[in-house]
Amino acid sequence: MATLTLKGLRKTYGKVTALDGIDLEVADGEFFCLLGPSGAGKTTTLKAVAGLEPPDAGRVEIGGVDMDGVEPYDRGVAMCFESYALYPHYTAFDNMVSPLRSPRYRVPAAEARERVGRFAELLGISHLLDRGVGELSNGQRQRVALGRVLVRPARAFLLDEPLSHLDAKLRQSMRAELKTIGAVERTTTLYVTHDYVEALGLGDRIGVIRDGRIVQVGTREQIWNEPADTFVAHAFGKPRINLLPGEVAEGGRLRAAGGEIDLPSGGSGLAPGRAVTLGVRPRDLVLLRGAGDTAPEGMAEVRARVYVTEVLGRQSEVTVTVGDQRLALVVPREDAAGLAPETPVRLAVPGPDGPGGRTLLFDPADGGRRIA
């Protein structure tokens, strides 16, 4: 095991800047998830660590040793590619065992079989080991590729969206298996994904990357409760966070949706007239159904009209119109019964210091940076 340290990494391809000063440290034995959309620089970061794409500037350190000039095969890392990269003429077993037959990592045949068998069982592919690659589905090939990485001794694992080709049910199962493997093996792991559920479920810590830059690094609680900006806030949660343009009014109030949403400022000390963006997560909004229902203390009551209702199993996603804005909220399915379009409803909206959930404040003039 070893720490991974990236200092000022820069990489360009012609006029395209893939990495724009990446600074990151992954602790020894940590399972670190790097989350970002396509083209953010996730795979380029992995390739720079592996030595497959030398950076134009900056450096990579593994275990405190500068990797400048060190060949990929001497770095002690194992990488799983999103594109499988399997040997097409091998069986699943031969693909998985291939690192353990190489001169660099060779182990006795019995130990190799034991390691392949153990990880094949964890990955749910024990019954596929004798099959050729051409006989496997895309999801099965992905698990073989992941198994080939896990069986070999390595100082760090580099995993490039290894669950992206699996169906939803299998992805959920594999997240649990990877969490178990990570807890047992405690091998330093840098895992890249575009799926926030994977990042929240797997990462000891999470880094959010955008346009080749690290936007925020933290635990799942820090990322969720204290997003650095609107980009990070919008990346986590489904339905996505509600982002509403608003302003600071006289008397320390926050107003949005044409003044229909009127909240206390929460002691933020913002000057009247300042433009702000209000961020409210759908699960922090409360639907007031009964005539006698009132907004809980610390929340403001807002009148709205139903735009559309979608049933999602035991819960429903309700989109409502408030003034000139639309908000999404999540409620128990029974609470959404009878909510046809244009039905008038009342909501309870939390303020910046609301109980449980709260309204987040962002600065639209500063790239959406969170201010409260």
C-alpha positions as a Python dict, from the first residue, in 0.01 Angstrom:
ca = {
    (1, 'M'): (0, 0, 0),
    (2, 'A'): (108, 358, -54),
    (3, 'T'): (-13, 717, -61),
    (4, 'L'): (-90, 878, -398),
    (5, 'T'): (6, 1244, -424),
    (6, 'L'): (-64, 1462, -727),
    (7, 'K'): (93, 1807, -734),
    (8, 'G'): (2, 2067, -995),
    (9, 'L'): (-72, 1816, -1271),
    (10, 'R'): (-130, 1974, -1611),
    (11, 'K'): (-203, 1799, -1939),
    (12, 'T'): (-309, 1940, -2273),
    (13, 'Y'): (-402, 1782, -2604),
    (14, 'G'): (-357, 2051, -2865),
    (15, 'K'): (-588, 2334, -2761),
    (16, 'V'): (-778, 2117, -2511),
    (17, 'T'): (-671, 2138, -2146),
    (18, 'A'): (-748, 1802, -1986),
    (19, 'L'): (-584, 1867, -1648),
    (20, 'D'): (-547, 2221, -1518),
    (21, 'G'): (-338, 2206, -1200),
    (22, 'I'): (-462, 1895, -1018),
    (23, 'D'): (-361, 1877, -651),
    (24, 'L'): (-478, 1566, -468),
    (25, 'E'): (-365, 1327, -197),
    (26, 'V'): (-508, 979, -143),
    (27, 'A'): (-410, 832, 193),
    (28, 'D'): (-253, 491, 242),
    (29, 'G'): (-531, 231, 228),
    (30, 'E'): (-800, 486, 142),
    (31, 'F'): (-1082, 421, -105),
    (32, 'F'): (-1104, 757, -282),
    (33, 'C'): (-1373, 834, -540),
    (34, 'L'): (-1318, 1097, -809),
    (35, 'L'): (-1655, 1213, -943),
    (36, 'G'): (-1720, 1422, -1250),
    (37, 'P'): (-1900, 1437, -1585),
    (38, 'S'): (-1759, 1308, -1914),
    (39, 'G'): (-1461, 1514, -2027),
    (40, 'A'): (-1382, 1642, -1676),
    (41, 'G'): (-1036, 1480, -1669),
    (42, 'K'): (-1105, 1169, -1461),
    (43, 'T'): (-947, 909, -1692),
    (44, 'T'): (-656, 1139, -1778),
    (45, 'T'): (-584, 1166, -1405),
    (46, 'L'): (-572, 786, -1374),
    (47, 'K'): (-346, 755, -1676),
    (48, 'A'): (-110, 1015, -1533),
    (49, 'V'): (-83, 816, -1209),
    (50, 'A'): (-29, 493, -1401),
    (51, 'G'): (238, 651, -1622),
    (52, 'L'): (39, 599, -1942),
    (53, 'E'): (2, 975, -2004),
    (54, 'P'): (302, 1173, -1874),
    (55, 'P'): (184, 1515, -1751),
    (56, 'D'): (309, 1833, -1917),
    (57, 'A'): (374, 1982, -1572),
    (58, 'G'): (349, 1879, -1208),
    (59, 'R'): (436, 1545, -1059),
    (60, 'V'): (297, 1217, -932),
    (61, 'E'): (427, 1061, -611),
    (62, 'I'): (353, 706, -501),
    (63, 'G'): (455, 626, -148),
    (64, 'G'): (639, 957, -133),
    (65, 'V'): (858, 873, -436),
    (66, 'D'): (848, 1097, -744),
    (67, 'M'): (739, 889, -1045),
    (68, 'D'): (903, 1113, -1303),
    (69, 'G'): (1077, 880, -1547),
    (70, 'V'): (946, 564, -1377),
    (71, 'E'): (793, 321, -1628),
    (72, 'P'): (429, 210, -1575),
    (73, 'Y'): (531, -149, -1495),
    (74, 'D'): (762, -27, -1217),
    (75, 'R'): (500, 188, -1038),
    (76, 'G'): (328, -99, -859),
    (77, 'V'): (-22, 7, -962),
    (78, 'A'): (-297, -202, -1121),
    (79, 'M'): (-549, -32, -1351),
    (80, 'C'): (-893, -143, -1464),
    (81, 'F'): (-993, 21, -1794),
    (82, 'E'): (-1351, 109, -1877),
    (83, 'S'): (-1299, -60, -2215),
    (84, 'Y'): (-1219, -404, -2054),
    (85, 'A'): (-889, -457, -2246),
    (86, 'L'): (-924, -836, -2219),
    (87, 'Y'): (-724, -1089, -2421),
    (88, 'P'): (-986, -1210, -2672),
    (89, 'H'): (-827, -1554, -2724),
    (90, 'Y'): (-812, -1632, -2348),
    (91, 'T'): (-1076, -1778, -2119),
    (92, 'A'): (-1205, -1575, -1829),
    (93, 'F'): (-973, -1768, -1596),
    (94, 'D'): (-668, -1711, -1815),
    (95, 'N'): (-744, -1338, -1831),
    (96, 'M'): (-776, -1311, -1455),
    (97, 'V'): (-468, -1520, -1381),
    (98, 'S'): (-248, -1355, -1645),
    (99, 'P'): (-84, -1102, -1408),
    (100, 'L'): (12, -1385, -1174),
    (101, 'R'): (184, -1572, -1459),
    (102, 'S'): (396, -1276, -1565),
    (103, 'P'): (766, -1275, -1471),
    (104, 'R'): (715, -966, -1255),
    (105, 'Y'): (429, -1099, -1038),
    (106, 'R'): (457, -1476, -1078),
    (107, 'V'): (326, -1686, -788),
    (108, 'P'): (293, -2066, -749),
    (109, 'A'): (12, -2213, -959),
    (110, 'A'): (-188, -2326, -654),
    (111, 'E'): (-177, -1977, -501),
    (112, 'A'): (-277, -1824, -836),
    (113, 'R'): (-579, -2056, -863),
    (114, 'E'): (-678, -1976, -504),
    (115, 'R'): (-662, -1599, -562),
    (116, 'V'): (-856, -1618, -888),
    (117, 'G'): (-1118, -1841, -728),
    (118, 'R'): (-1161, -1612, -428),
    (119, 'F'): (-1212, -1296, -630),
    (120, 'A'): (-1423, -1475, -894),
    (121, 'E'): (-1659, -1579, -616),
    (122, 'L'): (-1676, -1225, -477),
    (123, 'L'): (-1750, -1094, -827),
    (124, 'G'): (-2010, -1362, -900),
    (125, 'I'): (-1829, -1513, -1200),
    (126, 'S'): (-1702, -1847, -1064),
    (127, 'H'): (-1923, -2032, -1314),
    (128, 'L'): (-1777, -1835, -1606),
    (129, 'L'): (-1406, -1907, -1561),
    (130, 'D'): (-1389, -2170, -1837),
    (131, 'R'): (-1569, -1956, -2094),
    (132, 'G'): (-1400, -1761, -2371),
    (133, 'V'): (-1426, -1385, -2380),
    (134, 'G'): (-1654, -1404, -2684),
    (135, 'E'): (-1907, -1603, -2479),
    (136, 'L'): (-1939, -1337, -2211),
    (137, 'S'): (-2179, -1044, -2192),
    (138, 'N'): (-2047, -691, -2154),
    (139, 'G'): (-2121, -695, -1782),
    (140, 'Q'): (-1944, -1028, -1739),
    (141, 'R'): (-1641, -900, -1929),
    (142, 'Q'): (-1632, -596, -1702),
    (143, 'R'): (-1624, -819, -1394),
    (144, 'V'): (-1344, -1031, -1543),
    (145, 'A'): (-1145, -713, -1613),
    (146, 'L'): (-1201, -597, -1255),
    (147, 'G'): (-1100, -939, -1122),
    (148, 'R'): (-778, -931, -1321),
    (149, 'V'): (-684, -611, -1139),
    (150, 'L'): (-779, -730, -792),
    (151, 'V'): (-589, -1062, -802),
    (152, 'R'): (-243, -912, -849),
    (153, 'P'): (-33, -763, -570),
    (154, 'A'): (-37, -385, -607),
    (155, 'R'): (46, -76, -408),
    (156, 'A'): (-262, 98, -549),
    (157, 'F'): (-565, 13, -760),
    (158, 'L'): (-677, 255, -1032),
    (159, 'L'): (-1037, 184, -1135),
    (160, 'D'): (-1192, 361, -1434),
    (161, 'E'): (-1573, 336, -1404),
    (162, 'P'): (-1560, -43, -1354),
    (163, 'L'): (-1935, -75, -1298),
    (164, 'S'): (-2052, 138, -1589),
    (165, 'H'): (-2151, -159, -1810),
    (166, 'L'): (-2353, -343, -1545),
    (167, 'D'): (-2729, -330, -1504),
    (168, 'A'): (-2877, -143, -1207),
    (169, 'K'): (-2933, -448, -987),
    (170, 'L'): (-2583, -582, -1046),
    (171, 'R'): (-2427, -239, -990),
    (172, 'Q'): (-2588, -223, -648),
    (173, 'S'): (-2460, -571, -562),
    (174, 'M'): (-2111, -494, -694),
    (175, 'R'): (-2090, -174, -490),
    (176, 'A'): (-2140, -382, -179),
    (177, 'E'): (-1876, -633, -292),
    (178, 'L'): (-1624, -360, -373),
    (179, 'K'): (-1685, -203, -34),
    (180, 'T'): (-1618, -541, 128),
    (181, 'I'): (-1306, -600, -80),
    (182, 'G'): (-1179, -252, 4),
    (183, 'A'): (-1234, -309, 376),
    (184, 'V'): (-1051, -644, 370),
    (185, 'E'): (-766, -566, 130),
    (186, 'R'): (-711, -202, 241),
    (187, 'T'): (-523, -133, -80),
    (188, 'T'): (-508, 234, -175),
    (189, 'T'): (-775, 282, -442),
    (190, 'L'): (-846, 572, -677),
    (191, 'Y'): (-1190, 508, -829),
    (192, 'V'): (-1338, 737, -1093),
    (193, 'T'): (-1707, 756, -1171),
    (194, 'H'): (-1979, 984, -1307),
    (195, 'D'): (-2239, 826, -1073),
    (196, 'Y'): (-2288, 1013, -746),
    (197, 'V'): (-2451, 705, -587),
    (198, 'E'): (-2130, 508, -640),
    (199, 'A'): (-1923, 792, -497),
    (200, 'L'): (-2141, 825, -187),
    (201, 'G'): (-2162, 449, -135),
    (202, 'L'): (-1797, 360, -188),
    (203, 'G'): (-1573, 654, -109),
    (204, 'D'): (-1400, 707, 222),
    (205, 'R'): (-1361, 1054, 72),
    (206, 'I'): (-1485, 1207, -251),
    (207, 'G'): (-1323, 1451, -490),
    (208, 'V'): (-1534, 1641, -743),
    (209, 'I'): (-1358, 1731, -1070),
    (210, 'R'): (-1473, 1975, -1337),
    (211, 'D'): (-1291, 2099, -1647),
    (212, 'G'): (-963, 1948, -1529),
    (213, 'R'): (-976, 2106, -1183),
    (214, 'I'): (-1060, 1964, -841),
    (215, 'V'): (-1359, 2162, -716),
    (216, 'Q'): (-1396, 2006, -371),
    (217, 'V'): (-1262, 1719, -161),
    (218, 'G'): (-1434, 1585, 151),
    (219, 'T'): (-1631, 1311, 319),
    (220, 'R'): (-1977, 1227, 190),
    (221, 'E'): (-2128, 1431, 474),
    (222, 'Q'): (-1913, 1736, 393),
    (223, 'I'): (-1988, 1714, 23),
    (224, 'W'): (-2362, 1676, 81),
    (225, 'N'): (-2407, 1929, 360),
    (226, 'E'): (-2148, 2187, 259),
    (227, 'P'): (-2108, 2181, -122),
    (228, 'A'): (-1844, 2424, -242),
    (229, 'D'): (-2062, 2562, -520),
    (230, 'T'): (-2375, 2504, -726),
    (231, 'F'): (-2192, 2255, -951),
    (232, 'V'): (-2113, 2026, -656),
    (233, 'A'): (-2461, 2072, -508),
    (234, 'H'): (-2620, 1983, -842),
    (235, 'A'): (-2401, 1674, -885),
    (236, 'F'): (-2544, 1495, -580),
    (237, 'G'): (-2901, 1385, -531),
    (238, 'K'): (-3197, 1277, -739),
    (239, 'P'): (-3410, 1473, -799),
    (240, 'R'): (-3144, 1741, -832),
    (241, 'I'): (-3127, 2025, -583),
    (242, 'N'): (-3362, 2316, -655),
    (243, 'L'): (-3157, 2623, -750),
    (244, 'L'): (-3357, 2946, -745),
    (245, 'P'): (-3236, 3297, -831),
    (246, 'G'): (-3321, 3536, -549),
    (247, 'E'): (-3206, 3841, -359),
    (248, 'V'): (-3153, 3976, -11),
    (249, 'A'): (-3443, 4200, 89),
    (250, 'E'): (-3476, 4469, 355),
    (251, 'G'): (-3503, 4341, 709),
    (252, 'G'): (-3265, 4052, 647),
    (253, 'R'): (-3507, 3846, 437),
    (254, 'L'): (-3430, 3618, 142),
    (255, 'R'): (-3674, 3630, -146),
    (256, 'A'): (-3713, 3422, -461),
    (257, 'A'): (-3978, 3312, -711),
    (258, 'G'): (-4112, 3662, -760),
    (259, 'G'): (-4124, 3723, -385),
    (260, 'E'): (-4342, 3419, -318),
    (261, 'I'): (-4060, 3257, -120),
    (262, 'D'): (-3975, 3478, 179),
    (263, 'L'): (-3720, 3339, 426),
    (264, 'P'): (-3514, 3473, 714),
    (265, 'S'): (-3151, 3529, 616),
    (266, 'G'): (-3016, 3307, 892),
    (267, 'G'): (-2784, 3577, 1020),
    (268, 'S'): (-2571, 3568, 706),
    (269, 'G'): (-2514, 3944, 721),
    (270, 'L'): (-2568, 3992, 346),
    (271, 'A'): (-2639, 4342, 221),
    (272, 'P'): (-2992, 4420, 93),
    (273, 'G'): (-3021, 4403, -285),
    (274, 'R'): (-2748, 4142, -323),
    (275, 'A'): (-2828, 3869, -575),
    (276, 'V'): (-2809, 3516, -437),
    (277, 'T'): (-2900, 3165, -549),
    (278, 'L'): (-3112, 2963, -308),
    (279, 'G'): (-3048, 2588, -304),
    (280, 'V'): (-3315, 2362, -152),
    (281, 'R'): (-3294, 1984, -172),
    (282, 'P'): (-3625, 1818, -272),
    (283, 'R'): (-3632, 1604, 43),
    (284, 'D'): (-3604, 1911, 263),
    (285, 'L'): (-3934, 2054, 136),
    (286, 'V'): (-4249, 1955, 327),
    (287, 'L'): (-4591, 1916, 164),
    (288, 'L'): (-4872, 2052, 385),
    (289, 'R'): (-5184, 1853, 296),
    (290, 'G'): (-5433, 1907, 580),
    (291, 'A'): (-5621, 2234, 630),
    (292, 'G'): (-5482, 2254, 982),
    (293, 'D'): (-5125, 2175, 889),
    (294, 'T'): (-4880, 2456, 952),
    (295, 'A'): (-4515, 2497, 865),
    (296, 'P'): (-4281, 2365, 1137),
    (297, 'E'): (-4087, 2622, 1335),
    (298, 'G'): (-3800, 2767, 1134),
    (299, 'M'): (-3975, 2703, 800),
    (300, 'A'): (-4178, 2935, 582),
    (301, 'E'): (-4517, 2845, 433),
    (302, 'V'): (-4537, 2891, 56),
    (303, 'R'): (-4835, 2855, -177),
    (304, 'A'): (-4782, 2660, -500),
    (305, 'R'): (-4959, 2472, -779),
    (306, 'V'): (-4885, 2119, -893),
    (307, 'Y'): (-4716, 2094, -1230),
    (308, 'V'): (-4670, 1717, -1254),
    (309, 'T'): (-4652, 1413, -1026),
    (310, 'E'): (-4440, 1102, -1088),
    (311, 'V'): (-4477, 783, -883),
    (312, 'L'): (-4142, 630, -789),
    (313, 'G'): (-4226, 317, -593),
    (314, 'R'): (-4305, 407, -232),
    (315, 'Q'): (-4234, 772, -298),
    (316, 'S'): (-4353, 1029, -546),
    (317, 'E'): (-4169, 1317, -706),
    (318, 'V'): (-4392, 1623, -724),
    (319, 'T'): (-4297, 1926, -932),
    (320, 'V'): (-4476, 2244, -833),
    (321, 'T'): (-4484, 2600, -960),
    (322, 'V'): (-4410, 2878, -714),
    (323, 'G'): (-4435, 3224, -866),
    (324, 'D'): (-4215, 3211, -1175),
    (325, 'Q'): (-4013, 2908, -1061),
    (326, 'R'): (-4054, 2531, -1046),
    (327, 'L'): (-3949, 2321, -748),
    (328, 'A'): (-3924, 1945, -710),
    (329, 'L'): (-4000, 1768, -384),
    (330, 'V'): (-4016, 1406, -275),
    (331, 'V'): (-4308, 1283, -62),
    (332, 'P'): (-4457, 947, 43),
    (333, 'R'): (-4669, 805, -236),
    (334, 'E'): (-4991, 832, -33),
    (335, 'D'): (-4932, 1205, 25),
    (336, 'A'): (-4926, 1263, -351),
    (337, 'A'): (-5259, 1088, -412),
    (338, 'G'): (-5501, 1312, -601),
    (339, 'L'): (-5245, 1578, -686),
    (340, 'A'): (-5350, 1653, -1042),
    (341, 'P'): (-5190, 1933, -1243),
    (342, 'E'): (-5292, 2283, -1125),
    (343, 'T'): (-5396, 2153, -781),
    (344, 'P'): (-5319, 2427, -524),
    (345, 'V'): (-5089, 2309, -245),
    (346, 'R'): (-4885, 2454, 39),
    (347, 'L'): (-4519, 2386, 110),
    (348, 'A'): (-4294, 2437, 407),
    (349, 'V'): (-3954, 2569, 296),
    (350, 'P'): (-3658, 2565, 538),
    (351, 'G'): (-3448, 2874, 593),
    (352, 'P'): (-3066, 2877, 609),
    (353, 'D'): (-3089, 2770, 975),
    (354, 'G'): (-3386, 2536, 928),
    (355, 'P'): (-3429, 2223, 1141),
    (356, 'G'): (-3308, 1909, 964),
    (357, 'G'): (-3278, 2033, 608),
    (358, 'R'): (-3189, 2388, 519),
    (359, 'T'): (-3166, 2634, 235),
    (360, 'L'): (-2813, 2683, 101),
    (361, 'L'): (-2699, 3018, -35),
    (362, 'F'): (-2469, 3060, -334),
    (363, 'D'): (-2314, 3364, -500),
    (364, 'P'): (-2408, 3382, -871),
    (365, 'A'): (-2148, 3656, -925),
    (366, 'D'): (-1866, 3428, -807),
    (367, 'G'): (-1922, 3114, -1011),
    (368, 'G'): (-2193, 2984, -780),
    (369, 'R'): (-1964, 2963, -474),
    (370, 'R'): (-2148, 2874, -152),
    (371, 'I'): (-2171, 3163, 94),
    (372, 'A'): (-2393, 3008, 361),
}
